[in-house]
């Protein structure tokens, strides 16, 4: 586990470690979601926004991240674009489905939908909720029986993380997202479990 994490974190010239590209993007998504939750909790929404249009810009940022991937409802890092002079180069990166980032983003979208009733937010939110539920660890996917039913921090074929272990903070974010959504959207019986 530690070797996988260390290999995924590029070394800096001062011998310190720095975050990998996917970790930086995951943190941007989480920070945006947390800032939106604070603004939404204070009564702002895209319909009743701040003078800087912070809520709309934040929601648009999250929606764009959900639309960026292959229609699977998960935000993550799949590409990095580097701009040099007049040309743009796209470099393929490892796919990381960071469940915790998704859960934070979904909770912010649920709160935004509750205040704005925006149909575009609702559609993205429902697809993302379905993916969150699909990331739940099954008994045959875990090393330790206690991890069954939990949620991993991240997964994907290149994740370099313990994909078979439940992460408690991630589980808490997922449960908060599902509980908030349940008050707004009638979920099918099999999904609500």
C-alpha positions as a LaTeX table, in Angstrom:
\begin{tabular}{lrrr}
\hline
Residue & $x$ (\AA) & $y$ (\AA) & $z$ (\AA) \\
\hline
Unk1 & 0.00 & 0.00 & 0.00 \\
Unk2 & 2.63 & 2.51 & 1.08 \\
Unk3 & 4.81 & 1.66 & $-1.91$ \\
Unk4 & 1.87 & 2.32 & $-4.24$ \\
Unk5 & 1.21 & 5.69 & $-2.65$ \\
Unk6 & 4.90 & 6.64 & $-2.70$ \\
Unk7 & 5.21 & 5.63 & $-6.35$ \\
Unk8 & 2.20 & 7.76 & $-7.22$ \\
Unk9 & 3.57 & 10.91 & $-5.56$ \\
Unk10 & 6.23 & 12.67 & $-7.63$ \\
Unk11 & 9.34 & 13.83 & $-5.82$ \\
Unk12 & 10.12 & 17.52 & $-5.68$ \\
Unk13 & 13.57 & 18.93 & $-6.31$ \\
Unk14 & 13.85 & 19.79 & $-2.59$ \\
Unk15 & 13.43 & 16.05 & $-1.78$ \\
Unk16 & 9.85 & 16.53 & $-0.54$ \\
Unk17 & 6.86 & 14.74 & $-1.97$ \\
Unk18 & 4.16 & 16.47 & $-3.96$ \\
Unk19 & 0.67 & 15.41 & $-4.90$ \\
Unk20 & 0.10 & 13.54 & $-8.14$ \\
Unk21 & $-2.05$ & 15.22 & $-10.78$ \\
Unk22 & $-5.12$ & 13.15 & $-9.85$ \\
Unk23 & $-4.77$ & 14.11 & $-6.18$ \\
Unk24 & $-4.63$ & 17.81 & $-7.05$ \\
Unk25 & $-7.80$ & 17.52 & $-9.15$ \\
Unk26 & $-9.56$ & 15.48 & $-6.45$ \\
Unk27 & $-8.69$ & 18.18 & $-3.90$ \\
Unk28 & $-10.00$ & 20.93 & $-6.23$ \\
Unk29 & $-13.29$ & 19.07 & $-6.55$ \\
Unk30 & $-13.57$ & 18.55 & $-2.79$ \\
Unk31 & $-12.65$ & 22.17 & $-1.98$ \\
Unk32 & $-15.18$ & 23.47 & $-4.51$ \\
Unk33 & $-17.87$ & 21.21 & $-3.06$ \\
Unk34 & $-17.08$ & 22.31 & 0.51 \\
Unk35 & $-17.15$ & 26.00 & $-0.45$ \\
Unk36 & $-20.48$ & 25.46 & $-2.21$ \\
Unk37 & $-21.90$ & 23.69 & 0.83 \\
Unk38 & $-20.97$ & 26.69 & 2.98 \\
Unk39 & $-22.59$ & 29.14 & 0.54 \\
Unk40 & $-25.68$ & 26.95 & 0.07 \\
Unk41 & $-26.00$ & 26.58 & 3.83 \\
Unk42 & $-25.97$ & 30.36 & 4.10 \\
Unk43 & $-28.98$ & 30.58 & 1.77 \\
Unk44 & $-27.26$ & 31.25 & $-1.54$ \\
Unk45 & $-27.99$ & 29.21 & $-4.67$ \\
Unk46 & $-27.52$ & 29.64 & $-8.40$ \\
Unk47 & $-30.96$ & 31.26 & $-8.38$ \\
Unk48 & $-30.03$ & 33.61 & $-5.49$ \\
Unk49 & $-26.28$ & 33.97 & $-5.95$ \\
Unk50 & $-23.47$ & 36.09 & $-4.54$ \\
Unk51 & $-22.44$ & 39.22 & $-6.46$ \\
Unk52 & $-19.44$ & 37.27 & $-7.82$ \\
Unk53 & $-21.75$ & 34.45 & $-9.03$ \\
Unk54 & $-19.73$ & 32.06 & $-6.87$ \\
Unk55 & $-22.44$ & 29.42 & $-6.56$ \\
Unk56 & $-23.17$ & 29.27 & $-10.28$ \\
Unk57 & $-19.46$ & 29.11 & $-11.09$ \\
Unk58 & $-18.90$ & 26.37 & $-8.52$ \\
Unk59 & $-21.88$ & 24.33 & $-9.70$ \\
Unk60 & $-20.78$ & 24.73 & $-13.31$ \\
Unk61 & $-17.29$ & 23.54 & $-12.33$ \\
Unk62 & $-18.71$ & 20.39 & $-10.71$ \\
Unk63 & $-21.15$ & 19.71 & $-13.55$ \\
Unk64 & $-18.32$ & 20.03 & $-16.07$ \\
Unk65 & $-16.27$ & 17.50 & $-14.11$ \\
Unk66 & $-19.17$ & 15.03 & $-14.13$ \\
Unk67 & $-19.67$ & 15.55 & $-17.88$ \\
Unk68 & $-15.96$ & 15.17 & $-18.62$ \\
Unk69 & $-15.83$ & 11.45 & $-18.12$ \\
Unk70 & $-17.26$ & 8.69 & $-20.20$ \\
Unk71 & $-20.84$ & 9.29 & $-19.14$ \\
Unk72 & $-20.40$ & 7.08 & $-16.09$ \\
Unk73 & $-21.35$ & 9.77 & $-13.59$ \\
Unk74 & $-17.98$ & 9.93 & $-11.88$ \\
Unk75 & $-15.63$ & 12.85 & $-11.65$ \\
Unk76 & $-11.96$ & 12.10 & $-11.82$ \\
Unk77 & $-8.84$ & 12.79 & $-13.79$ \\
Unk78 & $-8.61$ & 11.32 & $-17.26$ \\
Unk79 & $-6.74$ & 13.99 & $-19.17$ \\
Unk80 & $-4.42$ & 16.87 & $-18.51$ \\
Unk81 & $-4.11$ & 19.68 & $-20.99$ \\
Unk82 & $-0.95$ & 21.71 & $-21.15$ \\
Unk83 & $-0.99$ & 25.02 & $-23.00$ \\
Unk84 & 2.27 & 26.15 & $-24.53$ \\
Unk85 & 2.32 & 29.30 & $-26.65$ \\
Unk86 & $-0.33$ & 28.75 & $-29.35$ \\
Unk87 & $-0.75$ & 24.98 & $-29.05$ \\
Unk88 & $-2.54$ & 22.73 & $-26.62$ \\
Unk89 & $-1.17$ & 19.28 & $-25.85$ \\
Unk90 & $-3.33$ & 16.64 & $-24.21$ \\
Unk91 & $-1.60$ & 13.93 & $-22.23$ \\
Unk92 & $-3.45$ & 10.81 & $-21.11$ \\
Unk93 & $-3.31$ & 10.26 & $-17.35$ \\
Unk94 & $-4.31$ & 7.37 & $-15.16$ \\
Unk95 & $-8.02$ & 7.16 & $-14.45$ \\
Unk96 & $-8.80$ & 7.63 & $-10.79$ \\
Unk97 & $-12.38$ & 7.42 & $-9.62$ \\
Unk98 & $-12.11$ & 9.15 & $-6.28$ \\
Unk99 & $-15.26$ & 8.13 & $-4.45$ \\
Unk100 & $-14.73$ & 10.67 & $-1.66$ \\
Unk101 & $-14.49$ & 13.58 & $-4.13$ \\
Unk102 & $-17.59$ & 12.33 & $-5.88$ \\
Unk103 & $-19.55$ & 12.07 & $-2.65$ \\
Unk104 & $-18.61$ & 15.64 & $-1.65$ \\
Unk105 & $-19.55$ & 16.92 & $-5.11$ \\
Unk106 & $-22.84$ & 15.00 & $-5.11$ \\
Unk107 & $-23.79$ & 16.41 & $-1.71$ \\
Unk108 & $-23.21$ & 19.95 & $-3.04$ \\
Unk109 & $-25.31$ & 19.19 & $-6.13$ \\
Unk110 & $-28.09$ & 17.72 & $-3.98$ \\
Unk111 & $-28.16$ & 20.90 & $-1.89$ \\
Unk112 & $-28.13$ & 23.08 & $-5.02$ \\
Unk113 & $-30.97$ & 21.07 & $-6.56$ \\
Unk114 & $-32.97$ & 21.42 & $-3.35$ \\
Unk115 & $-32.80$ & 25.20 & $-3.67$ \\
Unk116 & $-32.90$ & 25.70 & $-7.45$ \\
Unk117 & $-34.78$ & 22.64 & $-8.83$ \\
Unk118 & $-32.50$ & 22.83 & $-11.90$ \\
Unk119 & $-33.28$ & 19.80 & $-14.09$ \\
Unk120 & $-29.69$ & 19.62 & $-15.42$ \\
Unk121 & $-28.36$ & 19.41 & $-11.86$ \\
Unk122 & $-30.98$ & 16.73 & $-11.07$ \\
Unk123 & $-30.01$ & 14.51 & $-14.02$ \\
Unk124 & $-26.31$ & 14.68 & $-13.21$ \\
Unk125 & $-27.01$ & 14.15 & $-9.52$ \\
Unk126 & $-29.09$ & 11.01 & $-10.14$ \\
Unk127 & $-26.44$ & 9.48 & $-12.41$ \\
Unk128 & $-23.73$ & 10.28 & $-9.86$ \\
Unk129 & $-25.78$ & 8.83 & $-6.98$ \\
Unk130 & $-26.17$ & 5.60 & $-8.94$ \\
Unk131 & $-22.40$ & 5.43 & $-9.42$ \\
Unk132 & $-21.80$ & 6.08 & $-5.72$ \\
Unk133 & $-24.03$ & 3.14 & $-4.87$ \\
Unk134 & $-22.21$ & 1.01 & $-7.43$ \\
Unk135 & $-18.88$ & 1.70 & $-5.75$ \\
Unk136 & $-20.00$ & 0.02 & $-2.53$ \\
Unk137 & $-17.72$ & $-2.90$ & $-1.68$ \\
Unk138 & $-19.25$ & $-6.37$ & $-1.94$ \\
Unk139 & $-18.27$ & $-9.30$ & 0.29 \\
Unk140 & $-16.31$ & $-10.98$ & $-2.53$ \\
Unk141 & $-14.27$ & $-7.81$ & $-3.18$ \\
Unk142 & $-12.70$ & $-7.33$ & 0.25 \\
Unk143 & $-9.88$ & $-8.92$ & 2.22 \\
Unk144 & $-11.52$ & $-8.24$ & 5.56 \\
Unk145 & $-15.20$ & $-9.05$ & 6.14 \\
Unk146 & $-15.72$ & $-5.80$ & 8.08 \\
Unk147 & $-15.01$ & $-3.82$ & 4.89 \\
Unk148 & $-18.00$ & $-5.31$ & 3.04 \\
Unk149 & $-20.69$ & $-2.69$ & 2.57 \\
Unk150 & $-18.23$ & 0.18 & 2.90 \\
Unk151 & $-16.84$ & 2.50 & 0.24 \\
Unk152 & $-13.22$ & 2.72 & $-0.98$ \\
Unk153 & $-11.46$ & 6.08 & $-1.15$ \\
Unk154 & $-10.81$ & 5.54 & $-4.87$ \\
Unk155 & $-10.89$ & 2.80 & $-7.45$ \\
Unk156 & $-9.96$ & 2.20 & $-11.06$ \\
Unk157 & $-7.56$ & 0.00 & $-12.91$ \\
Unk158 & $-4.64$ & 2.33 & $-12.15$ \\
Unk159 & $-5.63$ & 3.45 & $-8.65$ \\
Unk160 & $-2.50$ & 2.25 & $-6.76$ \\
Unk161 & $-4.63$ & 2.31 & $-3.63$ \\
Unk162 & $-6.17$ & $-0.34$ & $-1.43$ \\
Unk163 & $-9.32$ & $-0.76$ & $-3.50$ \\
Unk164 & $-10.59$ & $-3.60$ & $-1.35$ \\
Unk165 & $-10.68$ & $-1.65$ & 1.91 \\
Unk166 & $-13.48$ & 0.59 & 3.13 \\
Unk167 & $-12.56$ & 4.17 & 3.96 \\
Unk168 & $-14.60$ & 5.56 & 6.85 \\
Unk169 & $-14.57$ & 9.28 & 5.87 \\
Unk170 & $-15.58$ & 8.33 & 2.32 \\
Unk171 & $-18.42$ & 6.21 & 3.70 \\
Unk172 & $-19.62$ & 9.14 & 5.80 \\
Unk173 & $-19.68$ & 11.47 & 2.76 \\
Unk174 & $-21.54$ & 8.87 & 0.68 \\
Unk175 & $-24.14$ & 8.31 & 3.40 \\
Unk176 & $-24.67$ & 12.07 & 3.81 \\
Unk177 & $-25.15$ & 12.41 & 0.06 \\
Unk178 & $-27.64$ & 9.54 & $-0.07$ \\
Unk179 & $-29.58$ & 10.79 & 2.95 \\
Unk180 & $-29.83$ & 14.32 & 1.54 \\
Unk181 & $-30.91$ & 12.98 & $-1.86$ \\
Unk182 & $-33.54$ & 10.73 & $-0.29$ \\
Unk183 & $-35.38$ & 13.81 & 0.97 \\
Unk184 & $-35.52$ & 15.26 & $-2.56$ \\
Unk185 & $-35.78$ & 12.32 & $-4.92$ \\
Unk186 & $-37.90$ & 9.22 & $-4.46$ \\
Unk187 & $-35.37$ & 6.41 & $-4.82$ \\
Unk188 & $-36.35$ & 2.93 & $-6.03$ \\
Unk189 & $-36.70$ & 0.38 & $-3.24$ \\
Unk190 & $-33.65$ & $-1.60$ & $-4.32$ \\
Unk191 & $-31.54$ & 1.58 & $-4.56$ \\
Unk192 & $-32.53$ & 2.94 & $-1.15$ \\
Unk193 & $-31.10$ & $-0.10$ & 0.63 \\
\hline
\end{tabular}
